[in-house]
Amino acid sequence: MNSRLLLLCLTLSPLCAFADAVRVSLQPRAAVGKGLPALQVHIDEPIAGFELKLKRGDGHEVRVKGGGEPGVTRTLSLEQPEGRFHYEGELVVRFPDSQEASMPLSFDAELLGPPQLTVAPEDVDVAGRKLRFKLSRPASRAQVTVLMDTGKKAFDGEVPFQNAPAGTPLEVTWPAAEGRVLSISIKAFDTSEFYTIVDLFPWRVEIPHEDINFASGSAEVPAAERRKLDASYALIADAVSRYGRLAQMRLYILGHTDTVGETASNRELSLKRARGIAAYLRKKGLKLPIFYEGFGEQAPRVATPDETDEPGNRRAEYILAVEPPALSSTPFPPQWRKL
Protein backbone atom coordinates (compact mmCIF):
# COMPACT_ATOMS: atom_id res chain seq x y z
CA MET A 1 0.00 0.00 0.00
CA ASN A 2 1.43 3.39 -0.98
CA SER A 3 2.06 5.86 1.80
CA ARG A 4 -0.22 8.86 1.94
CA LEU A 5 1.21 12.11 3.27
CA LEU A 6 -0.62 13.49 6.27
CA LEU A 7 -1.56 17.15 6.18
CA LEU A 8 -0.83 18.27 9.70
CA CYS A 9 -0.82 21.59 11.53
CA LEU A 10 2.05 22.54 13.81
CA THR A 11 1.52 24.06 17.23
CA LEU A 12 3.87 25.55 19.76
CA SER A 13 7.38 26.77 18.93
CA PRO A 14 9.72 26.46 17.17
CA LEU A 15 7.42 25.87 14.18
CA CYS A 16 10.04 26.29 11.49
CA ALA A 17 12.48 23.97 13.19
CA PHE A 18 9.80 21.27 13.51
CA ALA A 19 8.77 21.56 9.88
CA ASP A 20 12.36 21.20 8.73
CA ALA A 21 13.24 18.44 11.20
CA VAL A 22 10.39 15.90 10.98
CA ARG A 23 7.83 14.72 8.40
CA VAL A 24 5.04 12.24 9.09
CA SER A 25 3.28 10.00 6.58
CA LEU A 26 0.56 7.40 7.01
CA GLN A 27 0.14 3.87 5.71
CA PRO A 28 -3.63 3.79 6.34
CA ARG A 29 -4.48 0.22 5.36
CA ALA A 30 -3.07 -3.25 5.80
CA ALA A 31 -4.28 -6.82 5.33
CA VAL A 32 -4.63 -9.22 8.25
CA GLY A 33 -1.55 -11.40 8.40
CA LYS A 34 0.41 -9.13 6.07
CA GLY A 35 1.29 -6.21 8.31
CA LEU A 36 -0.38 -3.37 10.18
CA PRO A 37 -1.39 0.22 9.46
CA ALA A 38 1.53 2.45 10.41
CA LEU A 39 2.79 5.96 10.88
CA GLN A 40 6.21 6.76 9.45
CA VAL A 41 8.33 9.43 11.11
CA HIS A 42 10.94 10.78 8.66
CA ILE A 43 13.83 12.49 10.49
CA ASP A 44 15.46 15.14 8.29
CA GLU A 45 17.35 17.24 10.85
CA PRO A 46 18.96 16.48 14.25
CA ILE A 47 16.46 15.88 17.08
CA ALA A 48 16.84 14.61 20.64
CA GLY A 49 13.86 12.24 20.30
CA PHE A 50 10.12 12.06 19.83
CA GLU A 51 7.04 10.61 21.54
CA LEU A 52 3.85 9.50 19.80
CA LYS A 53 0.66 9.90 21.87
CA LEU A 54 -2.58 8.60 20.35
CA LYS A 55 -6.04 7.59 21.49
CA ARG A 56 -7.92 5.10 19.35
CA GLY A 57 -11.67 5.38 18.80
CA ASP A 58 -12.37 2.48 21.16
CA GLY A 59 -10.43 4.17 23.97
CA HIS A 60 -7.15 2.27 23.58
CA GLU A 61 -4.08 4.49 24.09
CA VAL A 62 -0.88 4.31 22.06
CA ARG A 63 2.40 5.71 23.38
CA VAL A 64 5.69 5.17 21.55
CA LYS A 65 9.06 6.86 22.07
CA GLY A 66 11.83 6.95 19.51
CA GLY A 67 14.49 8.92 17.75
CA GLY A 68 17.27 8.66 15.20
CA GLU A 69 19.81 10.42 13.07
CA PRO A 70 18.92 12.59 10.08
CA GLY A 71 17.94 10.40 7.14
CA VAL A 72 16.32 7.73 9.34
CA THR A 73 12.65 6.76 8.96
CA ARG A 74 10.93 5.17 11.94
CA THR A 75 7.89 2.99 11.17
CA LEU A 76 5.43 2.95 14.08
CA SER A 77 2.99 0.05 13.59
CA LEU A 78 -0.53 0.56 14.90
CA GLU A 79 -1.64 -2.62 16.67
CA GLN A 80 -5.41 -2.79 16.30
CA PRO A 81 -8.30 -5.22 15.80
CA GLU A 82 -9.65 -5.87 12.34
CA GLY A 83 -11.74 -2.98 11.06
CA ARG A 84 -11.52 0.79 10.72
CA PHE A 85 -10.56 3.01 13.67
CA HIS A 86 -10.14 6.74 14.16
CA TYR A 87 -7.05 8.07 15.96
CA GLU A 88 -6.52 11.44 17.67
CA GLY A 89 -3.34 12.64 19.33
CA GLU A 90 0.02 14.27 18.75
CA LEU A 91 3.67 13.72 17.97
CA VAL A 92 5.93 15.56 20.42
CA VAL A 93 9.47 16.25 19.21
CA ARG A 94 12.37 17.23 21.48
CA PHE A 95 15.19 19.24 19.95
CA PRO A 96 18.88 19.21 20.95
CA ASP A 97 18.43 22.59 22.72
CA SER A 98 15.75 21.00 24.97
CA GLN A 99 12.88 22.80 23.31
CA GLU A 100 9.77 20.82 22.32
CA ALA A 101 7.09 21.13 19.67
CA SER A 102 3.97 19.05 19.01
CA MET A 103 2.24 18.03 15.82
CA PRO A 104 -1.54 17.29 16.15
CA LEU A 105 -2.61 14.03 14.52
CA SER A 106 -6.09 13.01 13.36
CA PHE A 107 -6.58 10.10 10.96
CA ASP A 108 -8.32 6.81 10.24
CA ALA A 109 -6.58 3.45 9.84
CA GLU A 110 -7.95 0.11 8.64
CA LEU A 111 -6.90 -3.48 9.21
CA LEU A 112 -8.74 -5.58 6.69
CA GLY A 113 -9.17 -9.31 6.37
CA PRO A 114 -10.10 -10.77 3.00
CA PRO A 115 -13.56 -9.70 1.85
CA GLN A 116 -16.19 -12.37 2.42
CA LEU A 117 -17.71 -13.95 -0.68
CA THR A 118 -21.01 -15.78 -0.31
CA VAL A 119 -22.76 -17.98 -2.87
CA ALA A 120 -26.17 -19.55 -2.23
CA PRO A 121 -26.74 -23.02 -3.77
CA GLU A 122 -29.64 -21.68 -5.83
CA ASP A 123 -27.38 -19.00 -7.32
CA VAL A 124 -25.21 -21.54 -9.13
CA ASP A 125 -27.13 -22.05 -12.39
CA VAL A 126 -24.98 -24.42 -14.42
CA ALA A 127 -27.71 -25.07 -17.00
CA GLY A 128 -28.20 -21.32 -17.48
CA ARG A 129 -24.42 -20.73 -17.53
CA LYS A 130 -24.48 -18.07 -14.85
CA LEU A 131 -23.60 -17.58 -11.20
CA ARG A 132 -24.45 -14.92 -8.64
CA PHE A 133 -22.54 -14.05 -5.49
CA LYS A 134 -22.17 -11.25 -2.96
CA LEU A 135 -19.08 -9.54 -1.58
CA SER A 136 -18.91 -8.09 1.92
CA ARG A 137 -17.17 -4.92 0.68
CA PRO A 138 -17.57 -2.72 -2.42
CA ALA A 139 -16.56 -4.79 -5.44
CA SER A 140 -14.30 -3.62 -8.23
CA ARG A 141 -13.76 -6.75 -10.33
CA ALA A 142 -13.32 -10.51 -10.37
CA GLN A 143 -11.05 -12.88 -12.23
CA VAL A 144 -13.17 -15.88 -13.23
CA THR A 145 -12.21 -19.26 -14.68
CA VAL A 146 -14.82 -21.83 -15.74
CA LEU A 147 -13.25 -25.24 -16.36
CA MET A 148 -15.14 -28.01 -18.18
CA ASP A 149 -14.69 -31.72 -17.56
CA THR A 150 -13.11 -31.96 -21.02
CA GLY A 151 -10.13 -30.11 -19.56
CA LYS A 152 -10.92 -26.99 -21.61
CA LYS A 153 -11.92 -23.58 -20.24
CA ALA A 154 -15.30 -22.15 -21.17
CA PHE A 155 -14.21 -18.78 -19.75
CA ASP A 156 -11.01 -17.32 -18.35
CA GLY A 157 -11.07 -13.58 -17.90
CA GLU A 158 -11.97 -10.53 -15.84
CA VAL A 159 -15.45 -9.27 -15.01
CA PRO A 160 -15.81 -5.58 -13.93
CA PHE A 161 -18.28 -4.61 -11.21
CA GLN A 162 -17.97 -0.81 -11.29
CA ASN A 163 -17.39 -0.46 -7.51
CA ALA A 164 -20.76 -2.04 -6.69
CA PRO A 165 -21.77 -1.49 -3.03
CA ALA A 166 -21.19 -4.25 -0.48
CA GLY A 167 -23.90 -6.91 -0.60
CA THR A 168 -24.92 -6.20 -4.19
CA PRO A 169 -25.75 -9.40 -6.14
CA LEU A 170 -22.92 -9.79 -8.65
CA GLU A 171 -23.32 -11.98 -11.72
CA VAL A 172 -20.89 -13.76 -14.00
CA THR A 173 -21.82 -15.70 -17.13
CA TRP A 174 -19.95 -17.88 -19.57
CA PRO A 175 -20.50 -19.16 -23.11
CA ALA A 176 -21.62 -22.65 -24.03
CA ALA A 177 -18.85 -25.25 -24.20
CA GLU A 178 -18.53 -28.99 -24.66
CA GLY A 179 -18.86 -31.13 -21.53
CA ARG A 180 -20.02 -30.39 -17.99
CA VAL A 181 -18.83 -27.53 -15.79
CA LEU A 182 -16.22 -29.03 -13.47
CA SER A 183 -15.12 -25.98 -11.50
CA ILE A 184 -15.69 -22.24 -11.23
CA SER A 185 -12.84 -20.23 -9.69
CA ILE A 186 -13.57 -16.66 -8.54
CA LYS A 187 -10.92 -14.21 -7.37
CA ALA A 188 -12.96 -11.19 -6.26
CA PHE A 189 -11.37 -7.80 -5.49
CA ASP A 190 -12.76 -5.01 -3.36
CA THR A 191 -12.12 -1.36 -4.15
CA SER A 192 -8.95 -1.38 -2.03
CA GLU A 193 -7.55 -4.28 -4.10
CA PHE A 194 -7.94 -6.77 -1.28
CA TYR A 195 -9.26 -10.05 -2.61
CA THR A 196 -10.65 -13.44 -1.73
CA ILE A 197 -10.63 -16.66 -3.74
CA VAL A 198 -13.45 -19.18 -3.88
CA ASP A 199 -13.43 -22.41 -5.90
CA LEU A 200 -16.76 -24.08 -6.65
CA PHE A 201 -17.19 -27.60 -8.01
CA PRO A 202 -20.77 -27.96 -9.29
CA TRP A 203 -19.82 -31.02 -11.37
CA ARG A 204 -21.77 -34.22 -10.75
CA VAL A 205 -22.54 -37.43 -12.61
CA GLU A 206 -25.42 -39.70 -11.63
CA ILE A 207 -24.43 -43.31 -12.23
CA PRO A 208 -27.21 -45.32 -13.93
CA HIS A 209 -27.82 -48.68 -12.27
CA GLU A 210 -30.23 -51.44 -11.42
CA ASP A 211 -31.53 -51.19 -7.88
CA ILE A 212 -30.75 -53.93 -5.39
CA ASN A 213 -33.63 -56.11 -4.20
CA PHE A 214 -32.90 -56.47 -0.50
CA ALA A 215 -34.68 -59.02 1.65
CA SER A 216 -37.42 -57.47 3.80
CA GLY A 217 -35.86 -55.54 6.71
CA SER A 218 -32.32 -56.51 5.65
CA ALA A 219 -29.34 -54.37 4.61
CA GLU A 220 -27.20 -57.27 3.37
CA VAL A 221 -26.58 -57.38 -0.38
CA PRO A 222 -27.98 -60.76 -1.58
CA ALA A 223 -25.60 -62.92 -3.61
CA ALA A 224 -28.00 -62.92 -6.56
CA GLU A 225 -27.92 -59.08 -6.65
CA ARG A 226 -24.18 -58.59 -6.61
CA ARG A 227 -23.90 -58.56 -10.41
CA LYS A 228 -25.83 -55.26 -10.34
CA LEU A 229 -23.26 -53.67 -8.06
CA ASP A 230 -20.45 -55.16 -10.16
CA ALA A 231 -21.90 -53.33 -13.18
CA SER A 232 -22.20 -50.10 -11.17
CA TYR A 233 -18.61 -50.47 -10.01
CA ALA A 234 -17.44 -50.69 -13.64
CA LEU A 235 -19.34 -47.50 -14.57
CA ILE A 236 -17.96 -45.61 -11.57
CA ALA A 237 -14.40 -46.75 -12.27
CA ASP A 238 -14.75 -45.67 -15.91
CA ALA A 239 -15.96 -42.20 -14.89
CA VAL A 240 -13.10 -41.81 -12.42
CA SER A 241 -10.56 -42.81 -15.07
CA ARG A 242 -11.94 -40.12 -17.41
CA TYR A 243 -12.39 -37.26 -14.94
CA GLY A 244 -10.26 -38.09 -11.92
CA ARG A 245 -7.19 -36.35 -13.34
CA LEU A 246 -9.03 -33.02 -13.14
CA ALA A 247 -10.26 -33.15 -9.52
CA GLN A 248 -10.62 -35.44 -6.50
CA MET A 249 -13.82 -37.41 -7.03
CA ARG A 250 -16.15 -38.70 -4.30
CA LEU A 251 -19.07 -41.11 -4.44
CA TYR A 252 -22.30 -40.21 -2.64
CA ILE A 253 -24.88 -42.95 -2.06
CA LEU A 254 -28.47 -42.10 -1.10
CA GLY A 255 -30.83 -44.78 0.22
CA HIS A 256 -34.65 -44.70 -0.01
CA THR A 257 -37.58 -46.94 1.02
CA ASP A 258 -41.31 -47.17 0.34
CA THR A 259 -43.88 -46.06 2.92
CA VAL A 260 -44.50 -49.47 4.51
CA GLY A 261 -43.50 -49.27 8.17
CA GLU A 262 -42.58 -46.48 10.59
CA THR A 263 -40.84 -43.35 9.27
CA ALA A 264 -37.95 -43.57 11.74
CA SER A 265 -37.29 -47.27 11.12
CA ASN A 266 -37.46 -46.76 7.35
CA ARG A 267 -34.86 -44.03 7.54
CA GLU A 268 -32.58 -46.27 9.61
CA LEU A 269 -33.06 -49.14 7.14
CA SER A 270 -32.28 -46.91 4.15
CA LEU A 271 -29.14 -45.68 5.89
CA LYS A 272 -27.96 -49.23 6.56
CA ARG A 273 -28.66 -50.28 2.97
CA ALA A 274 -26.76 -47.29 1.60
CA ARG A 275 -23.85 -48.27 3.82
CA GLY A 276 -24.11 -51.87 2.66
CA ILE A 277 -23.83 -50.77 -0.97
CA ALA A 278 -20.88 -48.54 -0.10
CA ALA A 279 -19.13 -51.36 1.75
CA TYR A 280 -19.58 -53.74 -1.19
CA LEU A 281 -18.10 -51.23 -3.65
CA ARG A 282 -15.17 -50.59 -1.32
CA LYS A 283 -14.50 -54.34 -0.98
CA LYS A 284 -14.76 -54.61 -4.76
CA GLY A 285 -11.80 -52.22 -5.01
CA LEU A 286 -13.22 -48.69 -5.26
CA LYS A 287 -10.51 -46.37 -3.89
CA LEU A 288 -12.17 -42.96 -3.89
CA PRO A 289 -13.89 -41.54 -0.75
CA ILE A 290 -17.45 -42.84 -0.28
CA PHE A 291 -20.20 -41.05 1.68
CA TYR A 292 -23.73 -42.28 2.35
CA GLU A 293 -27.06 -41.12 3.78
CA GLY A 294 -30.56 -42.55 4.15
CA PHE A 295 -33.80 -40.67 3.53
CA GLY A 296 -36.19 -43.55 4.17
CA GLU A 297 -39.69 -42.87 2.88
CA GLN A 298 -39.31 -39.08 2.98
CA ALA A 299 -38.10 -38.46 -0.59
CA PRO A 300 -40.22 -40.82 -2.72
CA ARG A 301 -39.85 -41.09 -6.46
CA VAL A 302 -43.50 -42.13 -6.72
CA ALA A 303 -46.02 -40.31 -4.52
CA THR A 304 -48.10 -42.85 -2.59
CA PRO A 305 -50.29 -43.06 0.51
CA ASP A 306 -48.75 -44.38 3.71
CA GLU A 307 -48.20 -48.13 4.00
CA THR A 308 -47.92 -48.57 0.22
CA ASP A 309 -45.63 -51.26 -1.19
CA GLU A 310 -44.12 -49.34 -4.12
CA PRO A 311 -41.02 -50.93 -5.76
CA GLY A 312 -40.13 -47.63 -7.45
CA ASN A 313 -39.49 -46.06 -4.06
CA ARG A 314 -37.18 -48.82 -2.83
CA ARG A 315 -34.11 -47.49 -4.51
CA ALA A 316 -30.67 -45.90 -4.18
CA GLU A 317 -28.88 -43.06 -5.94
CA TYR A 318 -25.20 -43.09 -6.85
CA ILE A 319 -23.76 -39.61 -7.44
CA LEU A 320 -20.15 -38.99 -8.42
CA ALA A 321 -19.13 -35.45 -7.43
CA VAL A 322 -16.26 -33.32 -6.16
CA GLU A 323 -18.20 -31.61 -3.38
CA PRO A 324 -21.39 -32.68 -1.56
CA PRO A 325 -24.08 -32.49 -4.24
CA ALA A 326 -26.93 -30.02 -3.98
CA LEU A 327 -30.14 -31.97 -3.39
CA SER A 328 -33.41 -30.20 -4.14
CA SER A 329 -35.86 -33.03 -3.44
CA THR A 330 -34.77 -34.18 0.02
CA PRO A 331 -36.74 -33.28 3.18
CA PHE A 332 -33.69 -32.39 5.27
CA PRO A 333 -30.01 -31.55 4.70
CA PRO A 334 -28.00 -34.77 4.45
CA GLN A 335 -25.60 -35.71 7.23
CA TRP A 336 -23.08 -37.48 5.08
CA ARG A 337 -21.34 -40.41 6.77
CA LYS A 338 -17.94 -41.37 5.45
CA LEU A 339 -17.37 -45.07 4.96
Secondary structure as a PSIPRED ss2 file (coil, helix, strand):
# PSIPRED VFORMAT (PSIPRED V4.0)

   1 M C   1.000  0.000  0.000
   2 N C   1.000  0.000  0.000
   3 S C   1.000  0.000  0.000
   4 R E   0.000  0.000  1.000
   5 L E   0.000  0.000  1.000
   6 L C   1.000  0.000  0.000
   7 L C   1.000  0.000  0.000
   8 L C   1.000  0.000  0.000
   9 C C   1.000  0.000  0.000
  10 L C   1.000  0.000  0.000
  11 T E   0.000  0.000  1.000
  12 L C   1.000  0.000  0.000
  13 S C   1.000  0.000  0.000
  14 P C   1.000  0.000  0.000
  15 L H   0.000  1.000  0.000
  16 C H   0.000  1.000  0.000
  17 A H   0.000  1.000  0.000
  18 F H   0.000  1.000  0.000
  19 A H   0.000  1.000  0.000
  20 D H   0.000  1.000  0.000
  21 A H   0.000  1.000  0.000
  22 V E   0.000  0.000  1.000
  23 R E   0.000  0.000  1.000
  24 V E   0.000  0.000  1.000
  25 S E   0.000  0.000  1.000
  26 L E   0.000  0.000  1.000
  27 Q E   0.000  0.000  1.000
  28 P C   1.000  0.000  0.000
  29 R E   0.000  0.000  1.000
  30 A E   0.000  0.000  1.000
  31 A E   0.000  0.000  1.000
  32 V C   1.000  0.000  0.000
  33 G C   1.000  0.000  0.000
  34 K C   1.000  0.000  0.000
  35 G C   1.000  0.000  0.000
  36 L C   1.000  0.000  0.000
  37 P C   1.000  0.000  0.000
  38 A E   0.000  0.000  1.000
  39 L E   0.000  0.000  1.000
  40 Q E   0.000  0.000  1.000
  41 V E   0.000  0.000  1.000
  42 H E   0.000  0.000  1.000
  43 I E   0.000  0.000  1.000
  44 D C   1.000  0.000  0.000
  45 E C   1.000  0.000  0.000
  46 P C   1.000  0.000  0.000
  47 I C   1.000  0.000  0.000
  48 A C   1.000  0.000  0.000
  49 G E   0.000  0.000  1.000
  50 F E   0.000  0.000  1.000
  51 E E   0.000  0.000  1.000
  52 L E   0.000  0.000  1.000
  53 K E   0.000  0.000  1.000
  54 L E   0.000  0.000  1.000
  55 K E   0.000  0.000  1.000
  56 R E   0.000  0.000  1.000
  57 G C   1.000  0.000  0.000
  58 D C   1.000  0.000  0.000
  59 G C   1.000  0.000  0.000
  60 H C   1.000  0.000  0.000
  61 E E   0.000  0.000  1.000
  62 V E   0.000  0.000  1.000
  63 R E   0.000  0.000  1.000
  64 V E   0.000  0.000  1.000
  65 K E   0.000  0.000  1.000
  66 G E   0.000  0.000  1.000
  67 G C   1.000  0.000  0.000
  68 G C   1.000  0.000  0.000
  69 E C   1.000  0.000  0.000
  70 P C   1.000  0.000  0.000
  71 G C   1.000  0.000  0.000
  72 V C   1.000  0.000  0.000
  73 T E   0.000  0.000  1.000
  74 R E   0.000  0.000  1.000
  75 T E   0.000  0.000  1.000
  76 L E   0.000  0.000  1.000
  77 S E   0.000  0.000  1.000
  78 L C   1.000  0.000  0.000
  79 E C   1.000  0.000  0.000
  80 Q C   1.000  0.000  0.000
  81 P C   1.000  0.000  0.000
  82 E C   1.000  0.000  0.000
  83 G E   0.000  0.000  1.000
  84 R E   0.000  0.000  1.000
  85 F E   0.000  0.000  1.000
  86 H E   0.000  0.000  1.000
  87 Y E   0.000  0.000  1.000
  88 E E   0.000  0.000  1.000
  89 G E   0.000  0.000  1.000
  90 E E   0.000  0.000  1.000
  91 L E   0.000  0.000  1.000
  92 V E   0.000  0.000  1.000
  93 V E   0.000  0.000  1.000
  94 R E   0.000  0.000  1.000
  95 F C   1.000  0.000  0.000
  96 P C   1.000  0.000  0.000
  97 D C   1.000  0.000  0.000
  98 S C   1.000  0.000  0.000
  99 Q C   1.000  0.000  0.000
 100 E E   0.000  0.000  1.000
 101 A E   0.000  0.000  1.000
 102 S E   0.000  0.000  1.000
 103 M E   0.000  0.000  1.000
 104 P E   0.000  0.000  1.000
 105 L E   0.000  0.000  1.000
 106 S E   0.000  0.000  1.000
 107 F E   0.000  0.000  1.000
 108 D E   0.000  0.000  1.000
 109 A E   0.000  0.000  1.000
 110 E E   0.000  0.000  1.000
 111 L E   0.000  0.000  1.000
 112 L E   0.000  0.000  1.000
 113 G C   1.000  0.000  0.000
 114 P C   1.000  0.000  0.000
 115 P C   1.000  0.000  0.000
 116 Q C   1.000  0.000  0.000
 117 L E   0.000  0.000  1.000
 118 T E   0.000  0.000  1.000
 119 V C   1.000  0.000  0.000
 120 A C   1.000  0.000  0.000
 121 P H   0.000  1.000  0.000
 122 E H   0.000  1.000  0.000
 123 D H   0.000  1.000  0.000
 124 V E   0.000  0.000  1.000
 125 D E   0.000  0.000  1.000
 126 V C   1.000  0.000  0.000
 127 A C   1.000  0.000  0.000
 128 G C   1.000  0.000  0.000
 129 R C   1.000  0.000  0.000
 130 K E   0.000  0.000  1.000
 131 L E   0.000  0.000  1.000
 132 R E   0.000  0.000  1.000
 133 F E   0.000  0.000  1.000
 134 K E   0.000  0.000  1.000
 135 L E   0.000  0.000  1.000
 136 S C   1.000  0.000  0.000
 137 R C   1.000  0.000  0.000
 138 P C   1.000  0.000  0.000
 139 A E   0.000  0.000  1.000
 140 S E   0.000  0.000  1.000
 141 R E   0.000  0.000  1.000
 142 A E   0.000  0.000  1.000
 143 Q E   0.000  0.000  1.000
 144 V E   0.000  0.000  1.000
 145 T E   0.000  0.000  1.000
 146 V E   0.000  0.000  1.000
 147 L E   0.000  0.000  1.000
 148 M E   0.000  0.000  1.000
 149 D C   1.000  0.000  0.000
 150 T C   1.000  0.000  0.000
 151 G C   1.000  0.000  0.000
 152 K C   1.000  0.000  0.000
 153 K E   0.000  0.000  1.000
 154 A E   0.000  0.000  1.000
 155 F E   0.000  0.000  1.000
 156 D E   0.000  0.000  1.000
 157 G E   0.000  0.000  1.000
 158 E E   0.000  0.000  1.000
 159 V E   0.000  0.000  1.000
 160 P E   0.000  0.000  1.000
 161 F E   0.000  0.000  1.000
 162 Q E   0.000  0.000  1.000
 163 N E   0.000  0.000  1.000
 164 A E   0.000  0.000  1.000
 165 P C   1.000  0.000  0.000
 166 A C   1.000  0.000  0.000
 167 G C   1.000  0.000  0.000
 168 T C   1.000  0.000  0.000
 169 P C   1.000  0.000  0.000
 170 L E   0.000  0.000  1.000
 171 E E   0.000  0.000  1.000
 172 V E   0.000  0.000  1.000
 173 T E   0.000  0.000  1.000
 174 W C   1.000  0.000  0.000
 175 P C   1.000  0.000  0.000
 176 A C   1.000  0.000  0.000
 177 A C   1.000  0.000  0.000
 178 E C   1.000  0.000  0.000
 179 G C   1.000  0.000  0.000
 180 R C   1.000  0.000  0.000
 181 V E   0.000  0.000  1.000
 182 L E   0.000  0.000  1.000
 183 S E   0.000  0.000  1.000
 184 I E   0.000  0.000  1.000
 185 S E   0.000  0.000  1.000
 186 I E   0.000  0.000  1.000
 187 K E   0.000  0.000  1.000
 188 A E   0.000  0.000  1.000
 189 F E   0.000  0.000  1.000
 190 D E   0.000  0.000  1.000
 191 T C   1.000  0.000  0.000
 192 S C   1.000  0.000  0.000
 193 E C   1.000  0.000  0.000
 194 F C   1.000  0.000  0.000
 195 Y E   0.000  0.000  1.000
 196 T E   0.000  0.000  1.000
 197 I E   0.000  0.000  1.000
 198 V E   0.000  0.000  1.000
 199 D E   0.000  0.000  1.000
 200 L E   0.000  0.000  1.000
 201 F C   1.000  0.000  0.000
 202 P C   1.000  0.000  0.000
 203 W C   1.000  0.000  0.000
 204 R E   0.000  0.000  1.000
 205 V E   0.000  0.000  1.000
 206 E E   0.000  0.000  1.000
 207 I C   1.000  0.000  0.000
 208 P C   1.000  0.000  0.000
 209 H C   1.000  0.000  0.000
 210 E C   1.000  0.000  0.000
 211 D C   1.000  0.000  0.000
 212 I C   1.000  0.000  0.000
 213 N C   1.000  0.000  0.000
 214 F C   1.000  0.000  0.000
 215 A C   1.000  0.000  0.000
 216 S C   1.000  0.000  0.000
 217 G C   1.000  0.000  0.000
 218 S C   1.000  0.000  0.000
 219 A C   1.000  0.000  0.000
 220 E C   1.000  0.000  0.000
 221 V C   1.000  0.000  0.000
 222 P C   1.000  0.000  0.000
 223 A H   0.000  1.000  0.000
 224 A H   0.000  1.000  0.000
 225 E H   0.000  1.000  0.000
 226 R H   0.000  1.000  0.000
 227 R H   0.000  1.000  0.000
 228 K H   0.000  1.000  0.000
 229 L H   0.000  1.000  0.000
 230 D H   0.000  1.000  0.000
 231 A H   0.000  1.000  0.000
 232 S H   0.000  1.000  0.000
 233 Y H   0.000  1.000  0.000
 234 A H   0.000  1.000  0.000
 235 L H   0.000  1.000  0.000
 236 I H   0.000  1.000  0.000
 237 A H   0.000  1.000  0.000
 238 D H   0.000  1.000  0.000
 239 A H   0.000  1.000  0.000
 240 V H   0.000  1.000  0.000
 241 S H   0.000  1.000  0.000
 242 R H   0.000  1.000  0.000
 243 Y H   0.000  1.000  0.000
 244 G C   1.000  0.000  0.000
 245 R C   1.000  0.000  0.000
 246 L C   1.000  0.000  0.000
 247 A C   1.000  0.000  0.000
 248 Q C   1.000  0.000  0.000
 249 M C   1.000  0.000  0.000
 250 R E   0.000  0.000  1.000
 251 L E   0.000  0.000  1.000
 252 Y E   0.000  0.000  1.000
 253 I E   0.000  0.000  1.000
 254 L E   0.000  0.000  1.000
 255 G E   0.000  0.000  1.000
 256 H C   1.000  0.000  0.000
 257 T C   1.000  0.000  0.000
 258 D C   1.000  0.000  0.000
 259 T C   1.000  0.000  0.000
 260 V C   1.000  0.000  0.000
 261 G C   1.000  0.000  0.000
 262 E C   1.000  0.000  0.000
 263 T H   0.000  1.000  0.000
 264 A H   0.000  1.000  0.000
 265 S H   0.000  1.000  0.000
 266 N H   0.000  1.000  0.000
 267 R H   0.000  1.000  0.000
 268 E H   0.000  1.000  0.000
 269 L H   0.000  1.000  0.000
 270 S H   0.000  1.000  0.000
 271 L H   0.000  1.000  0.000
 272 K H   0.000  1.000  0.000
 273 R H   0.000  1.000  0.000
 274 A H   0.000  1.000  0.000
 275 R H   0.000  1.000  0.000
 276 G H   0.000  1.000  0.000
 277 I H   0.000  1.000  0.000
 278 A H   0.000  1.000  0.000
 279 A H   0.000  1.000  0.000
 280 Y H   0.000  1.000  0.000
 281 L H   0.000  1.000  0.000
 282 R H   0.000  1.000  0.000
 283 K H   0.000  1.000  0.000
 284 K H   0.000  1.000  0.000
 285 G C   1.000  0.000  0.000
 286 L C   1.000  0.000  0.000
 287 K C   1.000  0.000  0.000
 288 L C   1.000  0.000  0.000
 289 P C   1.000  0.000  0.000
 290 I E   0.000  0.000  1.000
 291 F E   0.000  0.000  1.000
 292 Y E   0.000  0.000  1.000
 293 E E   0.000  0.000  1.000
 294 G E   0.000  0.000  1.000
 295 F C   1.000  0.000  0.000
 296 G C   1.000  0.000  0.000
 297 E C   1.000  0.000  0.000
 298 Q C   1.000  0.000  0.000
 299 A C   1.000  0.000  0.000
 300 P C   1.000  0.000  0.000
 301 R C   1.000  0.000  0.000
 302 V C   1.000  0.000  0.000
 303 A C   1.000  0.000  0.000
 304 T C   1.000  0.000  0.000
 305 P C   1.000  0.000  0.000
 306 D C   1.000  0.000  0.000
 307 E C   1.000  0.000  0.000
 308 T C   1.000  0.000  0.000
 309 D C   1.000  0.000  0.000
 310 E C   1.000  0.000  0.000
 311 P H   0.000  1.000  0.000
 312 G H   0.000  1.000  0.000
 313 N H   0.000  1.000  0.000
 314 R C   1.000  0.000  0.000
 315 R C   1.000  0.000  0.000
 316 A E   0.000  0.000  1.000
 317 E E   0.000  0.000  1.000
 318 Y E   0.000  0.000  1.000
 319 I E   0.000  0.000  1.000
 320 L E   0.000  0.000  1.000
 321 A E   0.000  0.000  1.000
 322 V C   1.000  0.000  0.000
 323 E C   1.000  0.000  0.000
 324 P C   1.000  0.000  0.000
 325 P C   1.000  0.000  0.000
 326 A C   1.000  0.000  0.000
 327 L C   1.000  0.000  0.000
 328 S C   1.000  0.000  0.000
 329 S C   1.000  0.000  0.000
 330 T C   1.000  0.000  0.000
 331 P C   1.000  0.000  0.000
 332 F C   1.000  0.000  0.000
 333 P C   1.000  0.000  0.000
 334 P C   1.000  0.000  0.000
 335 Q C   1.000  0.000  0.000
 336 W C   1.000  0.000  0.000
 337 R E   0.000  0.000  1.000
 338 K E   0.000  0.000  1.000
 339 L C   1.000  0.000  0.000
